[in-house]
Amino acid sequence: EEAERSLTRAVELAPGSAEAQAAYGRMRALAGDTLAARAAFEQAIRLAPDSARTRFDYGTLLLRMNEREAARAQFQAVNDMHPGDPEALTALAVMALEDGNSAEAIELLTRALERRPNFALALTNLAFACEKTGDWKRAVECYDTYFETAEGPPDPQAVCALAWILATGPDEELLNGEQALEFATHAAQRGYEPALEALAAAHARVGDFKKASEVQKQAIQRARTREQKAELEERLRLYESGQAYTRAK
């Protein structure tokens, strides 16, 4: 509230300040006031069209508003001003992934990581893109680098994704039940619900089919659709018969 009062006053006193307008836009975006945020960002860009940070923040807002092409234009403008900008390239890559263009996303993320090798968001998205194309080894390498260099607690979704690969393949050379169990447990303890499936698969991979069945039953209880429940029940029958689950290539 104090920040809002100060920024509102700053904009009133200096309506021609691009910095004040951009800061006000960020504050309104955080508050969920997308219309006010948009107006402030657009004014800031009119006043300072070469501000890469403002354009990136505006692109992020437009993406939240589902104005994808307008958002893409802002991210591209940042990259035009600063070729190889890791954040702009990653944003464009995320959009490419959402559009189903995994190859384009991989190319963009590879370029981003050339500039900033330990950029967490680029690493996790590159891992996801590699999974999409079946490059499981590179996906694991990206996740490993992310965990080794992460400054804060690792993202449970990324932890679970790695656990799933290590527990279920489909690249059998990468199967590692003990590591999968460690990662899946970490994600489950942090309340990431999909981790239950990975945890059950990890228990099965190390040969603890009783525990695998118990955890899988918990996952079945939380199934959101009939199709998901049927798939989980099929996997439960596999564990109850003393078999681990390995995905088909």
Secondary structure, DSSP 8 states (H G I E B T S, - for coil): -HHHHHHHHHHHH-TT-HHHHHHHHHHHHHTT-HHHHHHHHHHHHHH-TT-HHHHHHHHHHHHHTT-HHHHHHHHHHHHHHSTT-HHHHHHHHHHHHHTT-HHHHHHHHHHHHHH-TT-HHHHHHHHHHHHHHT-HHHHHHHHHHHHHH-SSS--HHHHHHHHHHHHH-SSGGG--HHHHHHHHHHHHHTT-TTHHHHHHHHHHHTT-HHHHHHHHHHHHHT--SHHHHHHHHHHHHHHHTT-------
